[in-house]
Amino acid sequence: MRRTPTMKDVAKAAGVSVMTVSRAFKSDASVGEQTRQRIHAAAEELGYVFDSTAANLRSQRSHFVAVTIPSLNNANFAGTVEAMTTRLSRAGYQVLLGHTNYDTLREEQLIEEFLRRRPEAIVVTGGRHTERARRLLAQSGVPVIETWDLPEAPIGHVVGFSNAACMDLLVAHLVAQGHSRIAFIGGDVDGDTRGADRRRGFVAAMQVRGLDATRLIGAGQPPISMHEGAAAMAHLLDTQPDAEAVICVSDLSAFGALTECQRRGVAVPDAMAVAGFGAYDIAGICVPTLTTVDPSPVDIGDRTAAMVLDLLAHPGTGRVERITPVLQVGQSTVRRG
């Protein structure tokens, strides 16, 4: 059996010291680019793989950032993670990703498992957690950043936006189009905390304008699919036929609602205006195009990573970065003529 190549073998092949090889694999700025390339070429030729675990044990640093997201199928969360990973990897950090499936107890378990591995920082999606999860995060001794939300009582730091404000944007737009009988399609308020915030934001936006805010249609457990959006729209049309417009908790559910309208021959936007949330690709390619709100997921990821790196270099307390969502007006809410 062939002997496993060592760092000493790489150093000999590259004509440098073992310490220089170690620094090169840790992306140490003291190693010149040509030397780094020579070392990596020698390692590739020998089949050497750097043992980061052993190096981290010696340095007492893990060089990874723990991240939780509620869904692996959501393109927006994927965009956030990709942007975060890109910036962190350039600085020599890796991302350890955990999937909660919109379950706060699962999030609590993941946080505990992550802390056993001693992450450099923890990034969680949303601002609502179990009491034990909050306690674990608060006592972790590492930077904690809550994203995709603006919690009233942050655990540590925040990069997020107001889900309620997003609904106010949509309600204001629909009212400007002449609508007053507006409905909301959303999911289980216990499972999807951000969806629950959108529902509350919708109710508040309607009430502040003196409008009826009782047209609330449940669509099941998050994440709400296109099929569930269609079923919820069918229920709305059957039970509240006087509704003029509907705001959906996501673009996927809005696409389902739009499809159900088309199946029934309900003209969109002339007979029913439909709006969503998330600025998914589908919003721009469906017919008619969907009015939606862009929460800037890539910007959230990039700014979160930048905050992590800054906090690791310059520890601080209570930083909050507000993201400003943008209304994207499509054809699904603007009457022709």
N, C-alpha and C positions, 0 to 999 in steps of 0.2 A: 504494500500500500504506500502511495506517495506521501511524503511528509508534508504536513500543513506549513505553508510559508509563514515566516514571522516578520515582525517589524525590522529585525536585524537584517534579514535577507533583503528587504526593500532598501534599507539604508545602504547596504553594500552595493546593490545593483545601481542605485542612483548616485552613489559617490558622496553621500552626506552622512551626518550623524543620526543616531536613533532619535535623539531629541528633536531634530529638524523634521524627521518623518512624522513624529507625533504632532508637532505644531502644524504641519501642513494639513493633516487630516482634521485638525480642530479649527481650520480656517483662520489660523493666527496671522495677523497682518504683518508680522515680522518676517515671514517667509515670502521671498520674491516670487512673482508669477512664473518666471521661467523655471525656477527650482521646484515650485509646486507642480507644474506640469510634468517635469521630469520624474518626480516622485510618484505621481499618479500613473504615469506611463509604466514605470517599473512595477508598481503594484498590480496593474492590469496584466502585464506580461507574466507575472509570477502567480496570479490568481489570489492575491492577498486581499482580505476584507478586514478593515479596521474594526477592532473590538471596542465600540463606544461604551458598552456597559462597564467594562473593566476600567476604562479611562474615567468614566463618570464617578465610579466608586472611589477612585483615588482622589478626584478633585472635589467630591461631595456636591457635584452639580449634575442634574439630570439632562439638561439641555432639551427639554420638551415642554410644550404648553398643552394642557388638557382643555378640550373643547367639547361641550355638549350641544347637540342640536335635536329638535323634536322629530325631524323627518329626513330620511335619506333620499326621498323621491321629489322633494321640493327644490326646484331649480334656484330659487332665491337663496335658500340656506346653502346650497352647493356653491353659489357665487360668492357668498360671504366666506365660506371655508377656503375656497380656492384663493381668494385675495389675501386672506390671512396667512395661508400656508406659503404663498409666494414671497411675501415680505419677511416672514419669520425665517424661512429657509435660507434667504440671502444673508441673514445674521447668524446662521449656524444653529437654529432651533428647529425642532421637528414638532408636528402636531399629532397628538393622540386624541382620536375622535371617538366620542360616545353618542349613541343614538337612544333617545328617551322614549320615542313613540308617543309623545304628548302625555307621559305618565310621570307625575312628580315623585312618586315612590321609586320608580326606576332611576330618575335623575339623582335622588338621594343615594341610591346604591352605587351609581357610577362615581359620584363625588367621593364617596368613601374609598372605592377601589383606586381612584386616581391618586388620592392623598397618600395611599400606601406606597406609591411609586415616586413620591416626592417631586411633583412638577414644579417648574419655575413660576408658573402662573396658571390660573384657571379662568376660562371664559365660559359663561353659561348663557343660554338663550332665554330671554324673558326675565321678569322681575318678581315672579311668584314661585316660591319654593316651600317645601315642608319646613317646619320649625327646626327639625334636626339638620336638614340640609343647610339652612341659614347658619345654624350654630357651627357646623363643620367648616363652612366657608369662612365665617368670621374669625374662627380660631386657627385657620390653616397656616398663618404666617407668611403667605405668599399673596401677590396681587390678585384680586378677584374683580373681574369685569363682567357686568351684566349688559347684554346686547338686545337689540330689537325691541326695546321698551324704555320707558322713563319711569322707573319705580319710585314711589313716594318715599320709601325708606331704603335707599341703596345699601347693599352690604359693603361695597368698596367703591368701585368706579363704574361709570356707565358710558356706553356709546349706543345711543338709540334715538327713538322718535316717539311721538305721541300717537298711539293708534286712534284715540278719540279725535284728535285733530284731523286725521285722515278722513274720518267720517264726516266731520264738519265741512271739509272741502267738497265732498261729494254731495252732501245735502244742499249746500249753498249753490252748487252748480245746477242741480235738478230744480231747485226753487227758481233760479234765474231762467230756466227753460219753461217756467209756467206750471210746474208740478207741485201739488200739495199732498196728494194721497200716495205716500211713498212707503214701501214695505222694506223689510230687511230679512235676508236669508242667511242664517249662520248655523254653527254646530253646537255641540254640547259645551255649555259655559264652564263646566268644571274641568273638562279635559283640555280645552284650548283657551288658555288664559288671555292670549293676545286677541283671539276672536271674541272673547267675552268683553274685552276692553272696547273693541270696535262696536259691539252691540250697545254697550253703555254709551259710547260716543254718539252713535246714531240716535238713541233715545234723547240724549241731552241736546243734540243739534236740532232735532225736531221740536222739542218742547220750548227751547229758547225762541223759536220762531212762531210759537203758538199753534203748532201742527199736531195732529194725532200721531202718537208714537207707538200705537198698539199693534201695528201690523208686523208681528215678529214670527217668522217661520223657522222652526227647528229642522235641521237636515241631518242629524245623527252625530256619530263620533268623528272627531277630527283624525286625519285631514279629510275635508269634505271633497268628494269626487265629483266628476262631471255628471255621473248618473244620479248622485244624491242631489245635486243642484237642479237637475231636470225634474226629479220627483218633488222637490220642494216647490218649484215653480208651478207644477201641475196642481199641487195643493193650494197654492195661492190663487191661481186662476179659478179653481173650483169653489173655494170658500169666500174669497174676497174679490169678486170680479170688478169692483169699482176701482181697484188699485191702478195707478197711472204709471208708476215707476218702481223699480226694485234695486236695492243695493245689496250685493252679495259679498260674503266674507272673504272671498278669493276670486281670482280670475277663472280658475277651473270650475268652481260652482256657478259663476256667471255665464261661462260658456254653456254649461248644462242648461241653465235657465233660458238662454238665448235659443238653444236647440229645441227646447220644449215649446217655446213660442212659435218657432218656425213650423214645427210639426202640427200645431193646432191652427196655423194660419193667422196668428196674432202678429200684426205688423210691428216690427221694431225699427225705429223708435216711435212711429206715429201713434200706435195704440198702446205700447208699453216700452218705456225706457229701461235699459238694463245697464248697470255699472258693476265693476268688480274692484279688486284690490290686488296689487302685486306687480303689475306691468310685466306679466309673463309674455313669452314670445307669441302665444296663442292669441293674445289680445290684439296684436297688430296684424294678424293674418286671417282671422275669422271674418265673415261677412254677415252683418256690418262689423267694422272694427269696434272693439270695446273701449268705453271710457273706463279709466282705471287710475290708480294712484301708484306712483313709482316710489318705493321706500329706499331706493339706492343701496341694494344689498352688497354690491362690490365695495362701495365707499365705506359701509359699515365694517366690512372685513379688513380693509386696508387701514382704516383709522384705529380699529381695535388692535391690530398688530403693532402699529406705531406706538400706541399707548402702552402696550405690554413692554416693548423694548425700552421706552423712556422710563417706565416705572422700575424696570430692573436696573437701569443705570442711575436713576434719581428717584428713590422711593418718595411717595407722597400720599396724601389722603384725599378722598372725596372728589376726584376729578369727574366731570360730566361733559361729554361732547354730544351736542344735539344735532341730529340729522334732520334736514328739512325735506319732507316728502313733496313730490311734485304731481299735480293733477295733470293727467294726460287725457285730453278730450278726444274721444273717438266718435264714430258715426252712430253708436247705439243709443245715444241720449239727445242728439240734436235733430230736431224735426226738419225735414226738407221743406223748402218753400219760402 
